[in-house]
Amino acid sequence: MSTSSLRVCITLGTRPEAIKLAPVIQAFQQDPTIDTQVVLTGQHREMVDQVMALFALKADADLAIMQPQQTLTDITCRSLQGLEAHFQTLQPDLVIVQGDTTTAFAAALAAFYQKIPVGHVEAGLRTDNIYSPYPEEANRRLISQLTTLHFAPTTTAVDHLKQSSVVGAIHHTGNTVIDALLTVASQQPDCSIPGLDWDRHRVLLATVHRRENWGQPLEDIAAGFLAILEAQPDTALLLPLHRNP
């Protein structure tokens, strides 16, 4: 058993969380005075595994909650129950969550129920429309009400938190996704993609999987892509497809 002075549990469940928490996990694991536990909910499966492998990270526990056609209620309930049991066993001094996912909200709530302080990475993002993005805007607002340490990426995010009169200390930290980007770039990974000539094409990188894009908005986005490609023949569209059907 570790004799460290601080026991920290870092929770994540999705690919974006894994990317943005990777530099945080690495920094914590390098500190011998901190016992760092990484807990996956399994909200995403293969996508999280890819990122964990990329940053050479391993989870200390995996709730493996993912099921076919899971709903937000399913994710929340299974995460909350699984994290409750894990927190009771681990008894961390601090639980760290990232962003505005359902996993982050469930982890913050599970920690609150056991009176464990919460640290929120990428705190303070706001659109002021509770349904856009959905459910992320609500998740991040609810997490802010339970957080002890707010780690805000921008001065605008700091202002949002101050205007919300949140409880807890607010720290302007920058965005950890930049740290993740620099780490991967320094490795100079191969990026060969069939049909894409990096020397000949101007590359447009886009993701379109968010819930607010489903339906007609997605058709409009696709029409916009086609218009760009027709008007700019030297442009290639790189469109990573999310596993959500």
BELGI-V492563 format. One record per residue. SS is DSSP state (a for helix, b for strand, c for the rest). Layout:
ss
SS
SS
//
This chain:
ss
c
c
c
c
c
b
b
b
b
b
b
b
c
c
a
a
a
a
a
a
a
a
a
a
a
a
a
a
a
c
c
c
c
b
b
b
b
b
b
b
c
c
c
c
c
a
a
a
a
a
a
a
a
a
c
c
c
c
c
c
b
b
c
c
c
c
c
c
c
c
c
a
a
a
a
a
a
a
a
a
a
a
a
a
a
a
a
a
a
a
c
c
c
b
b
b
b
b
c
c
c
a
a
a
a
a
a
a
a
a
a
a
a
c
c
c
b
b
b
b
b
b
b
c
c
c
c
c
c
c
c
c
c
c
c
a
a
a
a
a
a
a
a
a
a
a
c
c
b
b
b
b
c
c
a
a
a
a
a
a
a
a
a
c
c
c
c
c
b
b
b
b
c
c
c
a
a
a
a
a
a
a
a
a
a
a
c
c
c
c
c
c
c
c
c
c
c
c
c
c
c
b
b
b
b
b
c
c
c
c
a
a
a
c
c
a
a
a
a
a
a
a
a
a
a
a
a
a
a
a
a
c
c
c
b
b
b
b
b
c
c
c
c
c
c
//
